[in-house]
Amino acid sequence: MQFVYPSVLWGLLAVTVPIIIHLFNFRKYKKIYFTNVKLLKDIQHQSKSKSRLKEIIILCCRCLAIACLIIAFAQPFIQDRNTKVNAGKKFISIYIDNSFSTNNLSKQGPIFEIEKNKAREIIKSLNENDKIQIITNDFEGKHQRFLTKEDAISAIDELKISSATKKTHQILNRQTEFLNSGANENKIIYYLSDFQKSTFIKPEIKTDSTININFIPFTPQKTNNIFIDSCWFETPIQQKGIIQKLHVIIKNNGDNVIESGTAKLFINNIQIAINSYSIAQNSKTEKVFTFESKNNGYNYCKIKLEDYPITFDDELYFTFNSTPLIKVISINNNEQNSVALKSLFGVDSLFNYQEYNEKNINYTAIKQCNILILNELENISSGLLSEISQFINEKGSLIIIPNENCKIENYNMLLQNCLLPTFSKKDTLTSKAEIIETRSDFFDGVFEKTNNQMNLPNFNTFFTLNSNIKSNYENLIIAQNNAPILIRNKNQKFPQYLFCTPLNTKNSNFSKHALFVPIFYKMCFSSLKQQPLFYTLDNNVTIETNFDFNKLETPPLIKQIGSKFEFIPEFKLIETKKQIYIRNLNLNPGYYTINTKDSIIGAIAFNFNKTESDLNFYRVDELQNEILQLNQKNIHLFNLENTENVSATLNSQNTFKLWKLFLILSVFFILIESLIIRLLK
């Protein structure tokens, strides 16, 4: 028989208490004198013998009741002789959670140190010929091999807290793949963790029934944590001299209300804004920083707040470029029709404007642009149609301006590909714009106020639309005759725009109207896919860039600002996307630049994974319920936080547990004692 808590057996010393009471009977007797007690001597002798027997039986019952109760609390068990789990050589994988959350404290100390101590005890309880794998969140190459007992303990001594975060099913899959990589039998997994709720994705957990999985939780004390979850700009363009609005989400992961906190915004190491906030318990708030961008080029920013004792997520790093470049290509029917577009885009440093005649198109340039304008083409070739289909699916927005003499059937093929309504016929009725859908988000920031007396542009030629075409589009401008002038389709990754009228000066005064500039600017801005302000530190990060790496003599370097650390990333060209891959690198949070031989071609920021900021953990009873719902009999739960005999606790999973029997025996002896006292008088 073995015991889970053998130290409790010291309580058996309590058995001496009723023995001492029995030996030293402290009851006081009063003497009564009789004249003649000769006839009472035999009776007195007989009664004394019965009394001693009764007291001895009561003493035994009390001692046995106390002993059984103590043994029950020590949780005795007998090993099942038929089990094969501990027979022969074992192949064991031990996962030690080294994420940031294990820096938290439990009643015994830091969770991470407790995990390492318990892992050492598990290893010490193993046989000398057992093979052991030590694995953490880092998924390093050195984790993919078996170790001896001595080497495994040395590996545990070298473990450190890491920013890497993995889900429970990812860890189990990694351990399972390794244990199944050879002809191994008798496989066991030990999973030591604080079991954050954000990493325990129950539907994803699917295990190998041939492997015994032991969950060993260590629950930290409840700790409040305030952290910056995310941020984004209100507009996709951040230009120097333009007022910007930065939205920030701050979360309170705790049971206490935060009445007054402050968040600070730094740009290029200068504090330019401060914002106060208050957050209810277990909730979030959104704050807006308003500022003017004063520097050209790349800006290095961070939002900072103060929160103790959890500090790793109190700063959020991000970058943005205040001199963006929008690539616009216009394919024209003739130079006269392109005068207005050239005047608009050709002189603005925000745009890289190129134009081609419909008979001499550079298809390679189309793959590199953000906005493609079909400016009054009479005919759309099959080659151009194919290129446009790929462009609208992967690259940017298309603006279609029809020609008054165009072939409707030819245009309709293009409109169908763009999921836009098709043309029905041409109408030469002169009309004027009457309705501007200012409620649409397209016109946000265009008008300070509107009224019915607005001077709107005139149009002489319209293409009416087929009403039976089902398409998710919206009218942005409508003429007096209820004919759409400008429509937008939102069905695809980037919005596509269709003018239902030519815009040359013969058919319209729109190119000279005040609406011309803001509407074309809005169409261009909406085509931009805003680059991520920051990336999350992970084993695999993908960064999209517009730079053509094929033109470089040497590969680009990524350098950390303020450090000598640099590395050459992996980069690929997938169709029209140029991507940088960062794999299996333990980077520090902060700012990094993408460098060529002569210049900086990009700036990026990295932050810790916010999964670790959500400090909600499973209690032992909650985790037990989650395991029961998994309905996987090879998963066992052990609470080792207050356990001294780790080996006995873990071995008890294939045993006959006897604590209930001893508890019943303790109650039985108490009942026997009560019956003897009442019946034997």
N, C-alpha and C positions, 0 to 999 in steps of 0.2 A: 504494500500500500504506500502511495506517495501523497504528498500534500502540495497544494498550490501555494499556500501561505504558511510555510513551516514555522515562521517566527511566532505565529499565534499560539503555538503549542506551549509557549512559556506561560500561557494562562492556566495551564494545568496545575500550577502551584496553588491556585485558588482552592484546590481539593483539600489542602491542609487546613483550611478555615473550619469546616465542620468537624474535622478530627480533633483540632485543638479545643473546640467547644465541648466535644464529647469527653475528652480526657480531663478537662478542668471544668467540672460542673459547678457553676458559680451560684446555684440555687441555695438559699439559706433555709435550714431546717429548724423547726421549733420542737424542743424536747417536751414530752408529756409523760409524767410519772404515774405509774400504776402500782397498786399494792402488790399484785401478783401477776406476772406475765408468763408464768410457766406454760399455760395452755396456749399462748399465742406464738410461742417460738417456732413451732413447725409451720404455722401459716405464714409467718413473717419470712422464713427461709424460702418457702415455695414462691411467694410473691416477688421476692428479690430476683430470683432466677428468671422468671418470666419477664420482668422489667428490663433486665440486662439484654435478653434476647431481642426484645422489641427495639431497644435503643440501637443495638448493633445493626438490625435490619434497616432501620431508618437512616442510620449513618451511611450504610452502603448505598442506599437509594439516592441520598443526597450527593455523595461523592460521584456515583455513576452519572447522575443527571448533569452535574457540573462538567464532568469530563467529556460526556457526549456533546454537550453544547459547545465546549471549546474546540473539540475535534471537528464539529460541523462548520465552525467559522474558519478553520484551517483548510477546508474544502479537500477532503481526501478523495482519491480515485485509485482504481486498479487498472493497469494497462491491459488492453484487449490482446490476448495472445494470437488471435487470428489476423490482426491487422498487419499489413505489409508496408505501411508507410515508412516506418523507421528501420525496416530490415534492409541490410546490405548497403551498398554505396549510394549516396544521395547527391543529386545535382540541384544546387540551390541558387536562386537569384534574389538578392536583397536590394530593394529600392529604398534609398534614403532621400527624403524630400529636402532639397537645399534651396528652395525658393525664398524670396524675401519674407514671406509671411511666417516662416519658421524662426525668424528673429524674435517673434513675440515670446512673452513669458507665460509659463504655466506655474503651478504652485511649487514645482520642483526646480524651476529655473528655465533658461532658454530652451525652446522646443528643439532646436537643431542639435544642441549638445546632448539632450536626453535621447534623441533618436540615435545618435552615434553610440552612446553608452549601451543602449538596449541592443543595438546591432552587434556590438562587441560581445555582449552576453550570449546572444544567439549563436554566434560563431564559436565561442568557447564551449558551448554545449554539444557541438557537432563532433563527429568522429574524425580521426586524422586523415582518412582516405576520402572524405567528402570533398566535392568540388564546389567552389563558391564564386558567384558573379556579384560585383558591387556596381550599382548603376544609380545615376542621379539625373536631374533635369537636363544636364549639359549634353547627354548623348555623345560623349567623347569616344574616340576609337579605342582607348585603353579600357573602356568599360566592356568591350566585346570579347572578353576572354575569361577563362576560369582561373581562380586563384586558390592557393593553399590557405589554411587557417591563418598562418602567420602573415602571409602577404595580404590577405583580406583585411586583417586588423590594421596593418600599415597603410593600406589604401584608405581606410576610414579616417585614420589620423590626418591624412592630407586633404580631406574634403573641406570646401569653403562654401559660404553662401554665394549664390549666383543669381543673376537677373533672369536667367532662362526659366520659362514656365511651360509645363506640359499638362495636358488633360490626363485623367486617370486611365482612359482607354488607350491612349498613346503609350503610356508607360507599360501597361499590361501587355499590349501587342508586342512591344519591343522585347520584354522579358520572355514572352511565349516563343517568339521567333528564335531567340537565342537558345533557349532550352531545347527546342525541337530541331535545332540545326544538326544535331548528331543523334546517334542511336542511344539516347539517354533514357533510362527508366528511373522511377522513383524521383519525380521532379517536384520541387517545392518553390513557391514564391512567397517572400515576405515583403509586405508593402507598408513602410513606416512613413506616416504623413500626418499633417494636421487636418486633412480632408476639408479643404475649402469647398464651399458649395458651388463656386463658379467653375471649378475644374472637374467636378464629379458629374459627368454627363451620362446619366443612367442608360438611356436608349443605346448609346454607343458601346456599352460594356458587354462584350461577348467573349467568353473564355473557353479554353480547352479543358474538357472534363477530365483529362488524364493528369492535369497539373493541380496540385493542392495550392490554393491561394489563401494567404493569411493576411487580413487587414489588421493593422495595429495602429489605432488612432492616438494622437496626443492633442488634447483640446487646450488651446491657450485661454488665458483670462480675457474677458471682454475688453476690447480696446477701441476707442473712438478714432476715426480717421477721416480727415477732410483732404480731398485731392482734386486736382484739375483733370477733368475727364477728356475734354476736347476743345478745339477752337476752330473758327472759320470766318472768312471775310464775307461781308454782305454782297459784294460784287466780285466778278472774276478778274477785274483789272485793278492793279495797285500801281498808280502812277505817282511820280514825284509831284508835290504841290496839290494833290487831290486829297480831300478829307476822306478818311477811311473809317469804317465801322467794323470792329472785330468782336465777334460773339464768342463768349467763353462759358462753358458748362462747369460748374463747381458742385461736387457731390459731398454729402455728409453721410458717411457710413458708420453711424453710431446712434445711440439711444438718447443723446443729449442735444438740446436745441443750441445752435450757435447764434447768439444774439448780435455780436458785432465782430466781423472779421474784415481783413483788408487784403486785396489782391493788387499786385503791382505789375505794370507792363514796362519792360526794358527793351529798347531797340539800340543795337550797336553799343551795348554797355551803358546806356544812358536811360535813366528812369524818366519816362515821358507821360505816364498816366497812373492814377491810383483809383481804385474802386472799392467801396465798402459793400458788404453783403451780410445777410442773415439767412440761415437755413434751418428748417425743421429737421427733426430726427429722421434718419433713413430716407432722405429726399435729396433733391438737387435744385439748383437755381441757375438762371441764365443771366449773365451780366454783359454789358456792351461797353467796350473801350472805343472812344472816338479820338482820332488823332490825325495829324497831317504827316504824310511821308515826305521827309526832307532830303533824303539821299538817293542818288542814282545807283542803279545796279542792285546787287544782292544785299539784303538786310538781315541781320542776325538778331533774333528776338527771343524773349522768354517771358513767361508769366510766372510770378512767384507769390506764394503765400506761406504763412508760418503755421505749423501744426506739429505738436509733440504728443507722443514720442515717435510716431511714424513719420519719417521725413523723406524717404526715398522718392515719393511722388509729389513733393511740394513745389517742383519746378516743371514747367512744360516748355521745351525748346521748339522753335519753329523758324523757318526762313521764308522770305518772299522776294521777288524781283520787281523793283519799282520801275524798270525800263523794259517792259514786255514787248514782244514783237509779234504782230498778227500778220500772217502771210495771206494775201488776197490775190487771186488770179481772176481776171476777166477775159472771157472769150467773146470777141465782138464780131459783128457782121461788117461794120465799117468804122473807121476812125471817128467819124462825126458823132456817132452814137455813144462814144466812150469819153467824150470831153468832160461831162459832168463827173463821171467816176474818177477820171484822172485828176481832176481838180480837187476832189474830196480826199482820195487816198494817197495821191502822189506826193503831197507836200507835208504830210503828217508823219513824224518820226515813229509813231505808234505802229504804222503799217509798212510792210514790205509788199509793194504793189507791183504786179506784173500783168501785162495784157498780151493776148495773142489773137491773131486773125483765125477765123474758123477753118481756113484752109491750111493753116500752118500752126498746129497745136503741139506744144511740148508736153507729152503725157507724163514724163518723169517729174516735171514741175508740179503737176496736179497732185501727185502723191505726197508732196511736201507741204501743201498749203492748208490753211484752216478754212478759208471761204472760197468757194467757186461760184462765179457769176456767169450765167449764160445770158449774154446781153444781146437780145433781139436776133437770134440765129434763125435763118430761114429753114435750115435743114439740120438734123442731128444724125450724124453718121453712126453706123453700128459700132465702130470702134470707140467713139466718144460715149455712146450709150453704155457700153460695157465698163468703161473706165469710171463713169459716173456712179454706176451701181456699186462698185467696190468702194468708191470714195465716200458715199453717204453712209455706208455700213461701218466704216472703220475710222474715217479721218475728220470730217467736219460737215458744215452746213452748205446747202445748195440754194442759190437765189436764181429763180427762173423769171426772166423778162421776155415775153413773147414778141415775135415780129408780126407786124400787121399782115404780111403776106406769107406767113408760115404755113406749112402743111399740118393741118390739125391731127391727122392720123399719126404722123411722125411724132408730134409732141405728146400725144396720148400714150404712146409706149413708154416715154420717159416718165410721165405723170403716174402711170400705174406702178412703175418700179419705185417711185418715191412715195407711194401710198397717198397720193394727192388726187382730188377729183379731176376727171378728164374734161376737156373742152367739148362743147356741143356745137356752137356756131359763133361766127363773128357778127357783132352788132356795131354799126357806125353812129349810133345815137349819141349826141353830145350830152354829157351830164357832169355833175359836180359831186365831189365827195360830201357826204352828209353826216355819216355816223362814224365816229372813232370810238372803238371799244376800250375806253380808258380804264374799265374795270379789269382788263387783262393785265397779267403781270408783265407783259411785254412793254407796256407804257409806264411802268413804275419809274418815277424820277424824271419823266419827260415834261409833264405839265404841272405847274404850280396850282392852276385852277383852270376850269373850262367853262364856256358859256355857249349859248346858241348862236352868237354873233361872230363866231370864229370864221376867218377867211380861209377856206379850204381849197385845194387845187381842183382844176378842171381836167376832164378827160373826153376824148372824141371817139375812141375805139375801145370796145369791150369784147372779151370772149366769155360767153355765157357757159355755165358749168352743167354737166349732167347731174340732175337731181337724184337719180336712182343709184348713184355710186355711194356705197357706205364707206365712209372714211372718217377717222377721228381728227378732224381739222377744225380750226376756229377762224371766224372772220375778224380781221383786225381793222379794216377800213371798208365801208360800204357806201356806194353811190346813191344818189337820189332815186334812181330807178330800181333800187334794191339789189343791184348787181354787185357782187364782191369785187373789190379792187385789190386787196392784199389779204392772203390767207396764210395760215401757218399750220403745219402738220407736226404733231408731237409723238407720232407712233414710233419713231426710231430713236437711236442713240443721240443723234443731233437733230435739232429742228430744221425742217425744210420749208422754204418760203416760195410762194407763187404770186406774182403780179398778174392780174387778169387783163392788163392793158399795156401797150407799149409806152415807154417813158421818154421817147424822143420829143423834141420841142414841137414837132408837127402834130403830135397826137395828145400832148399834155404839157402843162406848165409845172409839173411836179418837180422836175430837176432844178427849178429856180425857186421853189417854194421853201419856206422855213422848216417844213416837216422832213425835207429830203435828208438833211444831215443827221438828225437824231434817229430817224427810222433805220437808215443804213448802219449807223453806229450800233444800234441795238441789235440788229441782225448779226453783226460781226461779233459783238461781245457774247451773245448767246451761243455762238458756235464754239467758244473756247471751253475746253475741258480743264477746269481748275486743277493745277498741279497740287499734290498733297503738301500741306504745310510742314508735315513731319512724318516720320516713319517709326514704326514700333520695333524695338529690338527683338529679333527672333532669329531662329536658325536660318530661315530663308526669307530674303527680302528682294523684291523686284522693283526696280526704278525705271520708269519710262523717260526717255529723253528724245529731243529732236536733233541732237547733234549726229552728224554722219561720221562714224568711227572709221569707215573705210578710207577716209582721206588722211588719217593719221599715220605718221611714220612709226611711232611707238605707241603702245597701249596707254590708255589714260590711267592716272593714279587717283586714288581717293585718300585725302589727307585730313587728319583731325586738327582743327584749329586749336592752338595752344598746346600742341603736343607734337612729338617727333614721329608719332605712329602714322604709317601709311601702308597701303597695300594695293595690288593690282587686282581689280575685280574681273569676273567673267562677264562678257558682253556678247549679245547676239542680235541679229537682225531677223525678226520673224515677220514675214510679209512686209508691211510698211512700218512696223513698230521697232524702234531701237530700244533695247532693254539691257539694263545692268543687273547682274545677279550677285547678291552677297550671300554666301552660304557658310554656315557653321563657323561663324566668327563671333567671339565674345567681345562685342564692342561696348564702349562706355557711352552713356548719354552725352549729347552735346552737338556741336556743329562740325560738319565735314564739307570739304570742297572737292569737286571733280576737276582734275587738272590735266591739261595737255602739256606739251613741252613748253609752250609759250604763254598760256593764259588759263584762267579759270573759266570753265564752261558750265558750271553748275554748283549750286549750294544746297545741301540737305541737312536735316536735323533728325536725330534719333532720340527717342524717349523710352523709358521702361514700359513694359506691358502692364496695362491697367487691370489685368485680371488679378494681380497680387494686391491691388488696392482695396478690393472688395473683401473685407475681413469678416465674412460670415462663414462659420464652420459648423459641421455636423457634430452634435453631441453623440455620445456613445449609443444612447437609446434610439436616436434618430437614424444613425448609420445602420443600426441593426434592422430597423424597419425597411430601409432602402435595400439592404442585402436580401431580406426576405422577398421583397417585390421583384428582385432580379430572378428569383427561382433557379438559382444555380447552386447546387449542393456542394460544389467543390470550393466555395468561398466561405471562409470562417472569420469570425471577429474575435479579437483578443484585446483586452484592456490591460496593458502592462505598466501603466503609469505608477501604480503603487505596488507592483509585484516585485518580490525579491527573488523568487525561484522562477526565472524566466523559462528554463528548460521544462520544468514540471507543468507550467501553465500551457505551453505550446503543445506538449505531449498529451495533454488532457483531451484533445479533440477526438481521439479514437480510444476512449476509455469508458469504464463504468464509474460514474460519479456517485459518491457515497454520502455526500453532505446531507441529503434529505433523509437518508436512513438514520444517521446519527441524531438529527434533529427530532425525528419521531421517537427514537429511543430515549432521548432526554425528557420529552413530554411523558413518555410511558413511565419512567422511574419517578417522576414527580407525582403522577397519579397513584402509583403503588405506595409511595410515602404517605399521601393523603389518606388512602384507604386504611393503611395500618394504624395511623394515628386515630382515626375515627372508630374503627371496629375492634381493635385490640386494646381494651381499656382495663 
